[in-house]
Amino acid sequence: MRITTLGPLAVDGRPVRGERLAAVIRELVDARGRAVSVGALAGAVWQDTPPDDTLGAVQALIGRVRRLGIRVLAVPGGYRAPADGLEVDAVRARELVDRGRTALASGDGVLARDRAEQARAYFPEVPAAAGGRLFGDVVTLRAEAALACGGPFEEADLRRLVAGVPPDEPAAALLVRVLAAQGRDAEALELVEQVRGELADRYGAGPSPVLAEAHLALLRGQLAAARPQRTGGLPASWRRAVTPLVGRDEDLAEVSRALLEAPLVSVVATGGAGKTRLAAEIARSADASRRVRVVELAGVRSSAEVLPAVLTALAGAGLGGAGLGDGVVGVRGGGRVVSAEERLRVVGAELDGLIVLDNCEHVLDAAATVVAELLAVVPPDVSVLVTSRAPLGLVGEVVHRLPALTDEEAVDLLGARVRAGGVTPAWGRDRAIALCHRLDNLPLGLELAAARLRHMPIDDVLAGLGDRFGLLDDALRGLPERHAGLWAMVDWSRDLLGPAEQTLLERLSVIPAPFTADLAAAVAGGDVRRGLAVLVEHSLLLLEDDRYRMLETVREYAGARLDAGPGREAAMDGLVEWARRRAVTLAAGFIGPGQVEALRGCAEDQDILVAALHRAHERDDEPAAVDVAVALFALWTVRGQHPEASSWARVLLRVDDPAGRLRSAILRGRASGRPLPDADRLAWLCVLMGVNAGSTGPLRLTVLVRRALRILFAERGGEVSPRHVALAGALPGLEQADPDTSLADAAALVAHSDPYVQGMGYFMRAVLLENGDAELAYRRFEAVGDHWGMGMAAHAAGHASGAGPRTDEWLRRSERHMQLVGAAQDARAARVLLDTQLALAGDAEAEERLLEAGSAQAHLGLAQLAFQRGDHDGALAHADVLLEDAEFRVAAAVICLWIAEESRAVDALRLSRAEVVSAHDRELLGAWAMGGAELAAFRGDAATAGELWAMGTRVGTNVSRFFPQGHERLTAMLGDRREALLAEAAALTGTVVHSRINARMDELLSVLERRHV
């Protein structure tokens, strides 16, 4: 999370509204992770006039801080904001100043100036109140570094400091030196007199020693005009950084170290990654202590021009070549003509320092030959630095592959360039990261985007990246031809490839994610391993963890090239066929001991499988679509990605396409006259669709799933495995809120011979009855080796066990199994339930984890904890958060009843009515009835409380999840009537139970309405 404090306070780019809220945030952030007492926070907000309920007022403000997303932990006597989760601009600027000071002390004025420029970029153009001490330190470093380097000089910030009240005399002394360094002694004397007069008039004092010393040095002529640093063989464009270098500190250090140890270092990366910029930074730093010669090869058009270009650059750097002329060839005594190669050997023997060859990729072989010949004759202290999109391939070459910027570095670069254009970024960090990712965190792309962001909102830029070349290619002027835009950058690299590699590059553009060589072969139609190696060598592909990855910018370029020819159809067909084989292989391992690896593989290839599913659907290939979809639906079901599953189920079942349903083999079987999907995989897909439709889908989905299964079993039932037949038969019990149907279906599963099916049956019954069947389910899934099943069963066992060591152990098991299968949301839920139990037992670390979690379940646990401590305001504050989540509104109502806030409880239950009635969700209905029972018990209505409790239990609800634990009013009221009440409810049909719950709840919730009339 990014906190902006050096300008208007902002959190992830969003301005913070309200002075009190801003004061609390600044106090917490300035503490750098240390605890801040309630008194200190109150003092920062209200100074000497705190409110009567200081603790409550501070708690309310802390709640607002947390809602902004800032992690704040309660500690004895106060609060703290852990520093490890915050990125504070002031902290970053201070780090840059400290590093700049270190560089200046070591004699590296160029690096010190660069760090000062980066730090200055964090401040507004005109800082408020002269920016404070940190701003003064930045300005001072900037000026001292400029003096050390002989310029360039910037005076505006120094003048802002001098114009303060009282005047900043050290800044005035520094400004005197800056003016004198530019030969402007008269202005410097005028400045001294101006400050002297102001000090005398306002304070009756004279100048401080620091200003007096500068004045005396000026009068003695000791502040002579600065002499620029020697720039030796540096081209004009390399002598001064146009913009600060952001995010390459580690690369600078690594390449600099490598140059001390190896004769040849090549900086290799794709175009636009900043290779030349990095080399220029190294050259400027080295130029202060050793001679640097730069050979720019971007303008060289043929291999034959490389050696002449190198010789010309070396001659231009002051090497005569042992008596040879300055041309490419020379004449020795006797009239013999000396070849260019001989002259290179003669010149090489006289070289010293660092030689840089920039942009070698288009003349790679010739550059390699010249460098090899140079290294054979140069003295041992000479090193060669090369930048290229591909290595030279020489013995002893150290290759430094310049990585993409990290997210933090990319966002910093984007923000710095936008601020340099006079605009203050006003976007959230998430959107900035999204933009950076779309541009592959590539510096050139970010520079171009920043130019657009000076005139366009970030959302418009993000939307325009569908045609990134049209949006960005003319965003900046003055760039080299090869970097004039993103298209030119990639086009330059493509032109260096042979025809076969160009075709391969285009075909690979249909793959949307990192891929293996076998997938590349499928889309390209042949052996591609050599071609892949060439593309990696030219930085058009990246090799990461045994997979190839194409940058998004390169992919869009290659895709445009592919669309200009006839190859897309064949490439996409190859993608679909590969995806079918991959999905079928993965699906076979989803149940059983290979589950973890199969799920991991499916997640790794998810984007590719989705692209193939799109293609199969577009060409109306239902057999391929089913083969691919069954693996994806299994993954989405396990990992709780129900919206994705529901969305694709609508597409595959053609919910919004009546004409498509008439020709669908999924929905009409043989009557469609079309190729039929594999029967067993279609049955499993329908089961997964039905399960997910029950969570997020409309009723229409459920109807279509049943239709597809009915036709499938009627026509090809013998082709479906017994396991899938049994699970499909249990779908009605999963879909309906009728407990009788659900229990009957669960019993049928328990009676099956397949341990996995039995486990599902026991699990269904455990959810319905919250009994010991969860442990039986766990053992069945354990026998199969199914971690997802074990995780679900362990979670249910933890619910059924009540508080205690057994509950803790089951929840720990659930968390472990869910983590193994990547079900992060379910793993977090188990962890939160466990931490709630531990926190209620006095575990401070568990309480801290609940605060960090921030989920509705965590707020429920924190509400119980606050109530246990007698902190009713805190409990109600957490209850207010629960109101935002439909599943937990009943819990909020129950907490309000604990604290005798009847009207708030009624409002919460009334707010839940719409979701309960429309969702057809058994657990929600049961929870709502239980909440009504709590309300009736609060009012002393034992009859209604008992009836609603029994019907809620009859329907089935996850009491330990939806309800706070620890208040026994309802339990005491039920007394020994529980068995009789449950027997009465068991005699009712599901329809009667539903109607009675609705009727009793309407009666309960209307009472307070009548009181308000």
GIKAMO-V781418 format. One record per backbone hydrogen bond with DSSP energy under -1.0 kcal/mol. NH is the residue of the N-H (numbers start at 1). CO is the residue of the C=O. If there is no record, write none. Layout:
BEGIN
nh:NH co:CO
nh:NH co:CO
END
This chain:
BEGIN
nh:3 co:87
nh:4 co:10
nh:10 co:4
nh:11 co:14
nh:12 co:2
nh:14 co:11
nh:16 co:9
nh:22 co:18
nh:23 co:19
nh:24 co:20
nh:25 co:21
nh:26 co:22
nh:27 co:23
nh:28 co:24
nh:29 co:25
nh:30 co:26
nh:32 co:29
nh:34 co:31
nh:36 co:79
nh:38 co:77
nh:41 co:37
nh:42 co:38
nh:43 co:39
nh:44 co:40
nh:45 co:41
nh:46 co:42
nh:47 co:43
nh:49 co:46
nh:54 co:52
nh:57 co:53
nh:58 co:54
nh:59 co:55
nh:60 co:56
nh:61 co:57
nh:62 co:58
nh:63 co:59
nh:64 co:60
nh:65 co:61
nh:66 co:62
nh:67 co:63
nh:69 co:66
nh:70 co:65
nh:73 co:80
nh:75 co:78
nh:78 co:75
nh:79 co:36
nh:80 co:73
nh:85 co:82
nh:86 co:83
nh:87 co:1
nh:89 co:3
nh:92 co:88
nh:93 co:89
nh:94 co:90
nh:95 co:91
nh:96 co:92
nh:97 co:93
nh:98 co:94
nh:99 co:95
nh:100 co:96
nh:101 co:97
nh:102 co:98
nh:103 co:99
nh:104 co:100
nh:105 co:101
nh:106 co:102
nh:107 co:104
nh:108 co:103
nh:109 co:107
nh:112 co:108
nh:113 co:109
nh:114 co:110
nh:115 co:111
nh:116 co:112
nh:117 co:113
nh:118 co:114
nh:119 co:115
nh:120 co:116
nh:121 co:117
nh:122 co:119
nh:123 co:120
nh:130 co:127
nh:131 co:128
nh:136 co:132
nh:137 co:133
nh:138 co:134
nh:139 co:135
nh:140 co:136
nh:141 co:137
nh:142 co:138
nh:143 co:139
nh:144 co:140
nh:145 co:141
nh:146 co:142
nh:147 co:143
nh:148 co:144
nh:149 co:145
nh:151 co:146
nh:159 co:155
nh:160 co:156
nh:161 co:157
nh:162 co:158
nh:163 co:159
nh:164 co:161
nh:168 co:161
nh:169 co:167
nh:172 co:168
nh:173 co:169
nh:174 co:170
nh:175 co:171
nh:176 co:172
nh:177 co:173
nh:178 co:174
nh:179 co:175
nh:180 co:176
nh:181 co:177
nh:183 co:180
nh:184 co:179
nh:188 co:184
nh:189 co:185
nh:190 co:186
nh:191 co:187
nh:192 co:188
nh:193 co:189
nh:194 co:190
nh:195 co:191
nh:196 co:192
nh:197 co:193
nh:198 co:194
nh:199 co:195
nh:200 co:196
nh:201 co:197
nh:202 co:198
nh:203 co:199
nh:204 co:200
nh:205 co:199
nh:212 co:208
nh:213 co:209
nh:214 co:210
nh:215 co:211
nh:216 co:212
nh:217 co:213
nh:218 co:214
nh:219 co:215
nh:220 co:216
nh:221 co:218
nh:222 co:217
nh:226 co:181
nh:229 co:149
nh:233 co:292
nh:234 co:231
nh:238 co:235
nh:252 co:248
nh:253 co:249
nh:254 co:250
nh:255 co:251
nh:256 co:252
nh:257 co:253
nh:258 co:254
nh:259 co:255
nh:262 co:258
nh:265 co:384
nh:266 co:398
nh:267 co:386
nh:268 co:400
nh:269 co:388
nh:273 co:270
nh:278 co:274
nh:279 co:275
nh:280 co:276
nh:281 co:277
nh:282 co:278
nh:283 co:279
nh:284 co:280
nh:285 co:281
nh:286 co:282
nh:287 co:283
nh:289 co:286
nh:290 co:286
nh:293 co:354
nh:294 co:233
nh:295 co:356
nh:297 co:358
nh:300 co:297
nh:305 co:302
nh:306 co:303
nh:309 co:305
nh:310 co:306
nh:311 co:307
nh:312 co:308
nh:313 co:309
nh:314 co:310
nh:315 co:311
nh:316 co:312
nh:318 co:315
nh:319 co:314
nh:324 co:321
nh:330 co:338
nh:332 co:336
nh:335 co:332
nh:338 co:330
nh:343 co:339
nh:344 co:340
nh:345 co:341
nh:346 co:342
nh:347 co:343
nh:348 co:344
nh:349 co:345
nh:350 co:347
nh:351 co:348
nh:354 co:291
nh:355 co:383
nh:356 co:293
nh:357 co:385
nh:358 co:295
nh:360 co:387
nh:363 co:360
nh:367 co:363
nh:368 co:364
nh:369 co:365
nh:370 co:366
nh:371 co:367
nh:372 co:368
nh:373 co:369
nh:374 co:370
nh:375 co:371
nh:376 co:372
nh:377 co:374
nh:378 co:374
nh:382 co:379
nh:383 co:353
nh:384 co:263
nh:385 co:355
nh:386 co:265
nh:387 co:357
nh:388 co:267
nh:397 co:394
nh:398 co:264
nh:400 co:266
nh:402 co:268
nh:405 co:441
nh:410 co:406
nh:411 co:407
nh:412 co:408
nh:413 co:409
nh:414 co:410
nh:415 co:411
nh:416 co:412
nh:417 co:413
nh:418 co:414
nh:419 co:415
nh:420 co:416
nh:422 co:419
nh:423 co:418
nh:432 co:428
nh:433 co:429
nh:434 co:430
nh:435 co:431
nh:436 co:432
nh:437 co:433
nh:438 co:434
nh:439 co:435
nh:440 co:437
nh:441 co:436
nh:442 co:439
nh:444 co:272
nh:446 co:442
nh:447 co:443
nh:448 co:444
nh:449 co:445
nh:450 co:446
nh:451 co:447
nh:452 co:448
nh:453 co:449
nh:455 co:452
nh:456 co:452
nh:461 co:457
nh:462 co:458
nh:463 co:459
nh:464 co:460
nh:467 co:464
nh:468 co:465
nh:471 co:467
nh:472 co:468
nh:473 co:469
nh:475 co:472
nh:483 co:480
nh:484 co:481
nh:489 co:485
nh:490 co:486
nh:491 co:487
nh:492 co:488
nh:494 co:490
nh:495 co:491
nh:496 co:493
nh:497 co:494
nh:502 co:498
nh:503 co:499
nh:504 co:500
nh:505 co:501
nh:506 co:502
nh:507 co:503
nh:508 co:504
nh:509 co:506
nh:510 co:507
nh:511 co:508
nh:515 co:548
nh:520 co:516
nh:521 co:517
nh:522 co:518
nh:523 co:519
nh:524 co:520
nh:525 co:521
nh:526 co:521
nh:532 co:528
nh:533 co:529
nh:534 co:530
nh:535 co:531
nh:536 co:532
nh:537 co:533
nh:538 co:534
nh:539 co:536
nh:540 co:535
nh:541 co:535
nh:542 co:549
nh:544 co:547
nh:547 co:544
nh:548 co:515
nh:549 co:542
nh:555 co:551
nh:556 co:552
nh:557 co:553
nh:558 co:554
nh:559 co:555
nh:560 co:556
nh:561 co:557
nh:562 co:558
nh:563 co:559
nh:565 co:562
nh:571 co:567
nh:572 co:568
nh:573 co:569
nh:574 co:570
nh:575 co:571
nh:576 co:572
nh:577 co:573
nh:578 co:574
nh:579 co:575
nh:580 co:576
nh:581 co:577
nh:582 co:578
nh:583 co:579
nh:584 co:580
nh:585 co:581
nh:586 co:582
nh:587 co:583
nh:588 co:584
nh:589 co:586
nh:590 co:587
nh:595 co:592
nh:598 co:594
nh:599 co:595
nh:600 co:596
nh:601 co:597
nh:602 co:598
nh:603 co:599
nh:604 co:600
nh:605 co:601
nh:609 co:605
nh:610 co:606
nh:611 co:607
nh:612 co:608
nh:613 co:609
nh:614 co:610
nh:615 co:611
nh:616 co:612
nh:617 co:613
nh:618 co:614
nh:619 co:615
nh:620 co:617
nh:621 co:616
nh:622 co:620
nh:625 co:621
nh:626 co:622
nh:627 co:623
nh:628 co:624
nh:629 co:625
nh:630 co:626
nh:632 co:628
nh:633 co:629
nh:634 co:630
nh:635 co:631
nh:636 co:632
nh:637 co:633
nh:638 co:634
nh:639 co:635
nh:641 co:636
nh:642 co:640
nh:645 co:641
nh:646 co:642
nh:647 co:643
nh:648 co:644
nh:649 co:645
nh:650 co:646
nh:651 co:647
nh:652 co:648
nh:653 co:649
nh:655 co:650
nh:657 co:654
nh:661 co:657
nh:662 co:658
nh:668 co:664
nh:669 co:665
nh:671 co:668
nh:672 co:669
nh:673 co:670
nh:682 co:678
nh:683 co:679
nh:684 co:680
nh:685 co:681
nh:686 co:682
nh:687 co:683
nh:688 co:684
nh:689 co:685
nh:690 co:686
nh:691 co:687
nh:692 co:688
nh:693 co:689
nh:694 co:690
nh:696 co:692
nh:701 co:698
nh:703 co:699
nh:704 co:700
nh:705 co:701
nh:706 co:702
nh:707 co:703
nh:708 co:704
nh:709 co:705
nh:710 co:706
nh:711 co:707
nh:712 co:708
nh:713 co:709
nh:714 co:710
nh:715 co:711
nh:716 co:712
nh:717 co:713
nh:719 co:716
nh:720 co:717
nh:725 co:721
nh:726 co:722
nh:727 co:723
nh:728 co:724
nh:729 co:725
nh:731 co:728
nh:734 co:730
nh:735 co:731
nh:736 co:732
nh:742 co:738
nh:743 co:739
nh:744 co:740
nh:745 co:741
nh:746 co:742
nh:747 co:743
nh:748 co:744
nh:749 co:745
nh:750 co:746
nh:751 co:747
nh:752 co:749
nh:758 co:754
nh:759 co:755
nh:760 co:756
nh:761 co:757
nh:762 co:758
nh:763 co:759
nh:764 co:760
nh:765 co:761
nh:766 co:762
nh:767 co:763
nh:768 co:764
nh:769 co:765
nh:770 co:766
nh:777 co:773
nh:778 co:774
nh:779 co:775
nh:780 co:776
nh:781 co:777
nh:782 co:778
nh:783 co:779
nh:784 co:780
nh:785 co:781
nh:786 co:781
nh:790 co:786
nh:791 co:787
nh:792 co:788
nh:793 co:789
nh:794 co:790
nh:795 co:791
nh:796 co:792
nh:797 co:793
nh:798 co:794
nh:799 co:795
nh:800 co:796
nh:801 co:797
nh:808 co:804
nh:809 co:805
nh:810 co:806
nh:811 co:807
nh:812 co:808
nh:813 co:809
nh:814 co:810
nh:815 co:811
nh:816 co:812
nh:817 co:813
nh:818 co:814
nh:819 co:815
nh:820 co:816
nh:821 co:817
nh:823 co:818
nh:824 co:822
nh:827 co:823
nh:828 co:824
nh:829 co:825
nh:830 co:826
nh:831 co:827
nh:832 co:828
nh:833 co:829
nh:834 co:830
nh:835 co:831
nh:836 co:832
nh:837 co:833
nh:838 co:834
nh:839 co:835
nh:840 co:836
nh:842 co:839
nh:843 co:838
nh:847 co:843
nh:848 co:844
nh:849 co:845
nh:850 co:846
nh:851 co:847
nh:852 co:848
nh:853 co:849
nh:854 co:850
nh:859 co:855
nh:860 co:856
nh:861 co:857
nh:862 co:858
nh:863 co:859
nh:864 co:860
nh:865 co:861
nh:866 co:862
nh:867 co:863
nh:868 co:864
nh:869 co:865
nh:870 co:867
nh:871 co:866
nh:872 co:870
nh:875 co:871
nh:876 co:872
nh:877 co:873
nh:878 co:874
nh:879 co:875
nh:880 co:876
nh:881 co:877
nh:882 co:878
nh:883 co:879
nh:884 co:881
nh:885 co:882
nh:888 co:885
nh:892 co:888
nh:893 co:889
nh:894 co:890
nh:895 co:891
nh:896 co:892
nh:897 co:893
nh:898 co:894
nh:899 co:895
nh:900 co:897
nh:901 co:896
nh:902 co:900
nh:905 co:901
nh:906 co:902
nh:907 co:903
nh:908 co:904
nh:909 co:905
nh:910 co:906
nh:911 co:907
nh:912 co:908
nh:916 co:912
nh:917 co:913
nh:918 co:914
nh:919 co:915
nh:925 co:921
nh:926 co:922
nh:927 co:923
nh:928 co:924
nh:929 co:925
nh:930 co:926
nh:931 co:927
nh:932 co:928
nh:933 co:929
nh:934 co:930
nh:935 co:931
nh:936 co:932
nh:937 co:933
nh:938 co:934
nh:939 co:935
nh:940 co:937
nh:941 co:936
nh:942 co:940
nh:945 co:941
nh:946 co:942
nh:947 co:943
nh:948 co:944
nh:949 co:945
nh:950 co:946
nh:951 co:947
nh:952 co:948
nh:953 co:949
nh:954 co:950
nh:955 co:951
nh:956 co:952
nh:959 co:957
nh:962 co:958
nh:963 co:959
nh:972 co:968
nh:973 co:969
nh:974 co:970
nh:975 co:971
nh:977 co:974
nh:981 co:977
nh:982 co:978
nh:983 co:979
nh:984 co:980
nh:985 co:981
nh:986 co:982
nh:988 co:985
nh:993 co:989
nh:994 co:990
nh:995 co:991
nh:996 co:992
nh:997 co:993
nh:998 co:994
nh:999 co:995
nh:1000 co:996
nh:1001 co:997
nh:1002 co:998
nh:1003 co:999
nh:1004 co:1000
nh:1005 co:1001
nh:1006 co:1002
nh:1010 co:1006
nh:1011 co:1007
nh:1012 co:1008
END
